[in-house]
Amino acid sequence: MTGYDPDSVKCVVWDLDGTLWDDIAVETPTDELPLPRPEMLAAIDALAARGVLSSIASRSAPTVLDRLAAGRPEVRERFLAPQVSWQDKSESLRRIAKDLGIAVEALVLVDDSPYERAEVEALLPGVRTLAPEDVPALLAAFEGREVTPESRERVRRYRTEETRRAEGERFSGSREEFLRWCDMRLTIGAAAPDEIPRALELAARTHRLNSSGLTPDRLRELAASEGHTLYTARMADRFGSYGVIGAALVDRTDPAAWSVPLLALSCRVAGRGAAAAFLFRLMRRAREAGAGTFRVILRPTDANLEMRILLRQAGLRRADDTPGPDAAVLVRSLHGDLPEPPPYLHVTEQDHREDAEA
């Protein structure tokens, strides 16, 4: 894992036969599965404590997953969106990424088979593959990194997300009716001190809904400078709390034109209107503070198309001045009607001294 950025790893996908355990599950003489290797379970638990999910991609009979759930539920519950079938590993990884709502490049495959690793590397070149003996190096890459409360809760929250998805599939009404039934609540305000580590984590780990890719060090520096405010967004619904799902750095050094060097949201809330609601309320807050113009710094990437579409739908257009060859300034007037958050999302704002002083 030398030179590898652990911030890009959101889920480790484990093979079963020869990786999680020694033997071949379908060849056992009884329904009892092989015993998992203790060092592999310890690695999975260590990664979960750092906010890294685990899943399964195994070319085997689908009944193996049922046997795992029935015979070793304490092992089965460690894995999200598992794939056990005879399909190619690359296809299994695509399905895992889709079910979890993350980019396939955020996956790491651990597999004892050189053939399976080569197949994934050929068809999914953005996915890192490791042999089982590489797992200690994987764990070492996470040593010394700050672990936020959201990281520690990430596995539980993804399990809650599985419940949401199952409820959505059973719901008989429209998508909007389901979202309204979920009773989603978004709370926006200036970041409390204990929320800053999570904001830095969002800057580093989010890609789909990240406007500029501002580094955590630069974000921390700017957030502490005069005339800047770091805002966060928390979200909850009838199933529980999502925690801090959004961060936005606002530059208020020019009172007439609020500028946003970073807008970043968790991919877990994609498609639920939270990103739009956060952006729209920042625009409204800017106007209430006396600003007439709203600007966002955008660095287009292959991953942040969703963010670019959102900014365009919010009426932001490219300005003449740009901060560099790889970035653009998007701007819109705050006069006239401003876009409103989706009607199924309840948005509340907290009062903060920073706004009163702006």
HELIX and SHEET records of a PDB file:
HELIX    1   1 PRO A    6  SER A    8  5                                   3    
HELIX    2   2 ALA A   25  GLU A   27  5                                   3    
HELIX    3   3 PRO A   38  ALA A   49  1                                  12    
HELIX    4   4 THR A   63  GLY A   71  1                                   9    
HELIX    5   5 PRO A   73  ARG A   76  1                                   4    
HELIX    6   6 LYS A   89  LEU A  100  1                                  12    
HELIX    7   7 VAL A  104  ALA A  106  5                                   3    
HELIX    8   8 PRO A  114  LEU A  123  1                                  10    
HELIX    9   9 PRO A  132  ASP A  134  5                                   3    
HELIX   10  10 VAL A  135  ALA A  140  1                                   6    
HELIX   11  11 PRO A  149  ARG A  170  1                                  22    
HELIX   12  12 ARG A  175  TRP A  181  1                                   7    
HELIX   13  13 PRO A  193  GLU A  195  5                                   3    
HELIX   14  14 ILE A  196  ARG A  205  1                                  10    
HELIX   15  15 PRO A  216  ALA A  223  1                                   8    
HELIX   16  16 CYS A  267  VAL A  269  5                                   3    
HELIX   17  17 ALA A  274  GLU A  288  1                                  15    
HELIX   18  18 LEU A  305  GLN A  313  1                                   9    
HELIX   19  19 ARG A  353  GLU A  357  1                                   5    
SHEET    1   A 5 GLN A  83  SER A  85  0                                        
SHEET    2   A 5 LEU A  53  ARG A  59  1                                        
SHEET    3   A 5 CYS A  11  TRP A  14  1                                        
SHEET    4   A 5 LEU A 107  VAL A 110  1                                        
SHEET    5   A 5 ARG A 128  LEU A 130  1                                        
SHEET    1   B 8 ARG A 317  ARG A 318  0                                        
SHEET    2   B 8 ALA A 328  SER A 333 -1                                        
SHEET    3   B 8 THR A 293  LEU A 298 -1                                        
SHEET    4   B 8 ALA A 257  LEU A 265  1                                        
SHEET    5   B 8 GLY A 240  ASP A 251 -1                                        
SHEET    6   B 8 HIS A 228  ASP A 237 -1                                        
SHEET    7   B 8 MET A 184  ALA A 190 -1                                        
SHEET    8   B 8 LEU A 345  GLU A 349  1                                        
END                                                                             
